[in-house]
């Protein structure tokens, strides 16, 4: 296979890795939002497993059958959930972008020797914020850093999925 540049190489590698994404939830039973979140989580985990590719996935444009199968699965689940086609067409982009950005951010943290210490400092800063100067942070301090990463990721996907479902496009 000939590739003209680094971007094409990254796209070809990403296309190959997309074959590892579990698309089984798309044809399973259960709430469509949960199954869509499962497909997106699987995609994110594939990128987690290949951290050096996560950053390039933000720019890579795969065009092969694995990419098409992933996008088709996402669109089919949005359709199953009665998300209007115009909203689904744009929603698939933001869902993929969110999953990819999450993986890229995590891969950067994984490469940092001080990431855990930085997270602990942030968590303590939020938990100890003064209610006099930062009443909303003080009220939510512990909750701002609560939940396992996979729980937070699933919630984030559902929030974007629901936003996609109810937010009309304003095409001019």
Secondary structure as UniProt FT lines:
FT   HELIX           6..17
FT   HELIX           18..20
FT   HELIX           24..27
FT   HELIX           32..49
FT   HELIX           51..57
FT   TURN            58..59
FT   HELIX           65..80
FT   TURN            81..82
FT   HELIX           85..111
FT   TURN            113..114
FT   HELIX           115..127
FT   TURN            131..133
FT   HELIX           135..144
FT   HELIX           149..166
//
